[in-house]
Amino acid sequence: MKTSIKGRRALITGAGSGIGRAVAQRLSELGCDVVLVGRTGATLNETAALCPGATKTVTCDLTDESSILALVGYIRATGGLDILVNNAGIVQSGPLEGISTEEFDAVMATNVRAPFILMRETLSLLKASPSPEIINVCSVVAHEGYPNQSAYAASKHALCGLSKSFANEVFEDGIRVHLISPGGVLTDMVAKVRPEIVGTPMILPEDVADAAEYLLTHRSDAVCDEIRLHRVTKAPF
């Protein structure tokens, strides 16, 4: 049975474009107050213009812990939190031998370290919510070894493991931790990394928003831990 999330407060990282923008717009349409987080104020403002409900935009460097702590301080001071969507991510493609340690660390900082800090620091806020939810946007790369994506795959494997362990830690607190793992999504990031699939059937950011909507509006005794989305060009399973 579908439940309402109207009036809930949601924080979405990477909200300036792509999946983050689509999820933010959808949650706003469902009546959530959304906090849009990203690196660039201009793109966040563009997302805010698409959201029919109450929005706040916060620029944040997710590779900098002090910036994340300031973000959480703002959330704490302005109304708490019900829904956390860790969506921001970067990719470094190419053969492993050509990826520098600095490039590897940058991917891990955005894709794993930032969600870790955000989940840790917002935990007390989520415990105070009547229906707390966390969605971590992962990738099918966490389950399948794609060539030339070793750093990205490592980060998504790590996010998957982090999410599973944390889900069991906070289950008794009523906090549900979900994963959405899409394949090739029609975004600028994917177009740069896999230009060969542009022009073929692609997952849309709105498809990921559909998955997020399902997870957040079907809170019952049945728990959906992970939703995987594949392009129709890939054989099932």
C-alpha positions, -999 to 999 in steps of 0.1 A, spaced: 0 0 0 13 34 -10 20 58 19 24 96 18 57 113 24 42 148 23 59 171 48 90 150 51 124 167 48 148 152 23 185 159 16 197 149 -18 234 152 -28 245 156 -64 212 174 -69 224 198 -96 219 174 -125 211 139 -137 198 114 -112 200 138 -82 179 164 -101 152 139 -111 150 125 -75 148 159 -60 120 170 -84 101 138 -77 103 141 -39 92 177 -42 62 167 -63 54 142 -36 53 169 -10 87 167 6 107 198 16 140 192 -2 175 203 5 195 204 -27 232 198 -22 259 201 -48 291 218 -59 276 245 -80 250 270 -69 238 278 -105 229 242 -113 212 238 -79 191 268 -86 181 253 -119 169 222 -100 151 243 -75 132 260 -103 118 226 -113 107 217 -78 71 228 -70 76 226 -32 98 242 -6 135 240 -15 168 250 0 201 249 -19 234 243 -2 267 243 -20 291 217 -4 324 202 -11 317 166 -3 355 158 -4 360 181 26 348 169 60 344 203 75 321 213 46 300 182 52 298 190 90 287 225 82 260 211 60 248 188 87 249 217 112 226 236 89 202 207 86 202 203 124 195 240 129 167 243 104 143 215 109 158 180 111 159 152 86 137 123 75 152 112 42 189 111 32 197 104 -5 235 99 -11 236 103 -48 267 124 -56 294 105 -74 323 108 -98 340 83 -121 376 78 -132 378 56 -162 407 39 -179 431 10 -173 441 5 -137 478 10 -145 470 45 -157 450 57 -127 470 77 -102 467 73 -64 453 108 -63 426 100 -88 417 68 -70 415 87 -37 392 114 -52 367 88 -64 367 71 -30 363 105 -12 332 114 -31 316 80 -36 323 64 -3 338 87 23 311 114 19 281 90 23 299 75 53 303 109 70 268 120 61 252 88 75 273 90 107 266 127 113 228 126 105 222 95 125 208 113 155 185 134 133 172 103 115 166 85 148 143 114 158 122 110 126 90 88 126 99 72 93 136 76 86 150 64 53 184 64 36 188 57 -1 224 52 -14 227 54 -52 251 26 -61 257 10 -95 255 -24 -112 292 -20 -115 292 -30 -78 281 -64 -89 297 -68 -123 334 -62 -132 335 -37 -161 369 -31 -177 384 3 -173 362 12 -143 383 -3 -115 383 28 -93 346 34 -98 338 -3 -93 359 -3 -61 340 27 -47 306 12 -55 315 -21 -40 326 -3 -9 293 18 -8 273 -14 -12 291 -31 18 289 1 39 251 2 32 245 -34 41 264 -32 74 249 1 84 214 -12 75 218 -40 101 232 -16 127 203 8 126 174 -16 118 162 -17 154 161 21 154 136 20 126 160 34 100 158 17 66 188 18 43 182 10 7 204 7 -24 195 17 -60 219 2 -84 214 14 -120 232 5 -152 238 30 -179 218 62 -172 214 90 -197 235 115 -179 265 137 -189 288 116 -167 279 83 -184 281 99 -218 317 109 -211 327 75 -197 308 53 -222 302 72 -253 297 40 -273 263 34 -256 249 69 -263 221 66 -288 212 31 -276 183 25 -252 193 40 -218 179 42 -183 165 76 -177 171 96 -145 133 95 -141 135 57 -139 158 60 -109 134 85 -94 106 60 -99 126 35 -78 132 60 -51 95 69 -50 87 32 -46 111 27 -18 100 58 1 62 53 -4 59 16 3 71 14 39 56 -18 53 66 -51 69 82 -60 36 116 -44 32 133 -38 -2 170 -37 4 181 -30 -32 167 -22 -66 188 -29 -96 180 -13 -130 194 -26 -162 192 -13 -197 169 -33 -220 198 -41 -242 212 -63 -215 200 -99 -209 180 -103 -176 200 -113 -146 
